[in-house]
């Protein structure tokens, strides 16, 4: 009986020490995980990383550290963690195969947040649609079209194709093609176009606007009118210049050709033979 009690006492003593060490590993590990995750957060914020990316990497670092700490604590208690790790790996593989589309969106979301090909508030064309970026999350990006329709685009579609960022640069070029009649004075037409462009305050002087004959078309002589404006003024300048050019061209006696067809009808008396055939 005494020997059995001694063995129980010895086991409890050994297990108690292991339990205390396991608790110490867990407590210290949790404390270190918190410190490391906060350090990661500070470094990312110092590097001006996106807020969503900061939160995601902070949580990922903490969860990864805590997984390691828990496994270490369980191993100290004598629990075999090899099979536990194998089960976790198999479960992770199964979940990964079931959610491969979501994981692709997740990976693309991380890339968007890291490389930042666009930011909130910018106008982009990507994933088969175009609009102003309203929100960037881990799985999707939310756009608002010019007519204020909300479009939710999976991040994998965005990163899997071309991304056109219309707001990335401070300036944009307005491209207009204006046709005048072959009978019009080209020098006067160019003067009118130059006058209209210079009169618009949104047009930048540097780079200088380009106004030149670009094509001798079927029914018109075409000018390219290419002024530079701030990206935020693009559409306002585009619409205003188009209207002003039309008004000034007509005011100065010039013509804007449009498709038309002339019909020439020949009349004459029908022969007697033709009448009889009818």
Order of alpha helices (4+ residues) and beta strands (2+ residues): alpha-alpha-alpha-alpha-beta-beta-beta-beta-alpha-beta-beta-alpha-beta-beta-alpha-alpha
